[in-house]
Amino acid sequence: MRRINLLPPEDRRGLRRPGVPATTRAGLLGILLILGALLVLVMIGLYLFYAYRLGNEQDRIADLDDNIVRMQARIQELAPFRDLQARLDAKKPIADGIYRTRFAWDEFLQGLAFVIPDSTALDSFTGMAAPVNAQAPPGGETPGEVQNLEPPGAITFTGLALPEYQNVSDFVVRMNNLRFLANAKLTTAELDRETFPEEAIAFEVAAELVTRIGENGNEVRIESVPQEEEDGTPQGGEPQASQYGGESLASQYGGDGGQYAEENEAIRPGGER
């Protein structure tokens, strides 16, 4: 049997199933397309970001590889010096012993040139300092604790003096007051009337060379020292007087020799006290 709908057409629409309007479907589709496009852009951005990071890491790895190669080459170059510190530690005690028991010839010659009287002239000298002793214990830092190296060295001076034996005595006294010498004694003294136009006394003086252990330091300094200026002024400081220069030298050895005047009065011609 056939069914016939007797309702008016305008009322028949309400009986149909509700559906999604066409405009709503189009809006949803557009939103989905936009979200998809955004997702694609995000993925592309992430890909580019990580590709850039990967490139940087690869460059860093390449640089590290180059540095490793250079460092390995440098290590191979320095391989002969691998045990240098051990060798230095083994030899340093010997070097320290030589350093603290050496005789300071440079300081001795400076002091000798200053104390020779004007009335005498040094012709020559022959000397031999005490042998260095690497086994000698370190010397004290204060003058009272400094010990002399035994046995002492020996030195012989030959020279000329004006024709008064007092001048020879003055030379002997000054040699005894020089801190590098001890027990200075007159060996010979003879008046020479033939060699020179004027009379002169040829004399010979013998003395002991004294080496003070650790007087200039007990060990060799290996670390670098700041370079000083050409005029002798240390960097960042004022000029310092030399141990044997200027007023310090004059004060150490009595200036013009006035400190020897009283001692010389007790010396008679011929070198006898």
ZIPE-V60384 format. One line per field, one symbol per residue. psi: psi as a letter, one per 40 degrees, with the letter a starting at -180 (. if undefined). burial: I if it has 9 or more other ideal C-beta (glycine too) atoms within 8 Angstrom, else O. A space follows every 10 residues. Layout:
BEGIN
psi->???
burial->???
END
This chain:
BEGIN
psi->hhihheiidd eddeeihiih iddddddddd dddddddddd dddddddddd dddddddddd dddddddddd dddddddedd edfddddddd edddddddde eihgdddddd ddddehidei hhdiihihii iiheehiiii diddehiihi iiaiihihai iifheddddd ddddddehee iifhihdihh hheddidiii hhihhiihhh hhhedeieih hdiihhhiid eehiheiihh iidfiadddd ddefbeedee dddddehihe ei.
burial->OOOOOOOOOO OIOOOOOOOO OOOOIOOOOO OOOOOOOOOO OOOOOOOOOO OOOOOOOOOO OOOOOOOOOO OOOOOOOOOO OOOOOOOIOO OIOOIIIIII IIIIOOIIOI IIOIIIIOOI OIOOOOIOII OOIIOIOOIO OOOOOIOIIO OIIIIIIIII IOOIIIIIII IIIIIIIIOI IOOIOIOOIO OIOOOOOOOI IIIIIIIIII IIIIOOOOIO OOOOOOOOOO OOIOOOOOOO OOIIOOOIII OIIIOOIOOI OOOIOOIOOO IOO
END
